[in-house]
């Protein structure tokens, strides 16, 4: 049985689509279709059920993938290990949210540079980074959404705590203890700084802590949490920020935490890869390094 046909088959099985598999393999869709048909003729059994949106493996297809994929991944590991030793530099393509990638992930991965690894970073939201990962544009993605399906696999990286903050001037207008006693109604007159018009961080905080939705709109909207942080320090209003991003400003008194709930809202980050690619030393090394670094993040 042709190993190239098996490799195409496993890629289609993981991608759930001839079109997406073709992009990952660098082939045309007709070429992928032809290879799958050739393999089906060799086996005398259908491997996929064609549907309007992609393909679904038959039971024979699932069995073949289960048996073949680990061996193909091992062959890729052998090949890539050899290339890794021979080439002076390997490049890791990383994608993730701009703030977390810049402040957490990239500084941690720079320790790999003396080992001959180069880094290329792309920024985007969860949907964008997972789509880019699935299409083969990235090797490793940091995302707040756990991917579904068999093409991508994810490992929990860390949790971030969200904090409701404002500048000292706005905090003084509320007064100590008033928010805890009267609830979020006392915040309605405060301007809100957010990353999107839908107020994703504020809405999540309100739901988790106050069990309600915010009755407000954004006064300042900037699609980068670092810009949100600076606007809050400058006195623009209140915001919900990850603690890692605002803890220095809190310690310096440049902003104030308006509330300290018993159970603070958390958001989980995941490390996502295409299934089977952790067999590649470069990607496995980067993931392991980030997981070890995350153990010290609070």
Secondary structure, 3 states (H helix, E strand, C coil): CCHHHHHHHHHHHHHCCHHHHHHHHCCCHHHHHHHHHHHHHHHCCCCEEEECCEEEECHHHHHHHHHHHHHHHHHHHHHHHHHHHHCCCEEEEEEECHHHHHHHHHHHHHHHHHHCEEEEEEECCHHHHHHHHHCCCCCEEEECCCCCCCCEEEEEEEEEEEEEEECHHHHHHHCCCHHHHHHHHHHCCCCEEECCCCCHHHHHHHHHHHCCCCCCCCCEECCCHHHHHHHHHCCCCEEEEEHHHHHHHHHHCCCEECCCCCCCCEEEEEEEEECCHHHCHHHHHHHHHHHHHHCCCC
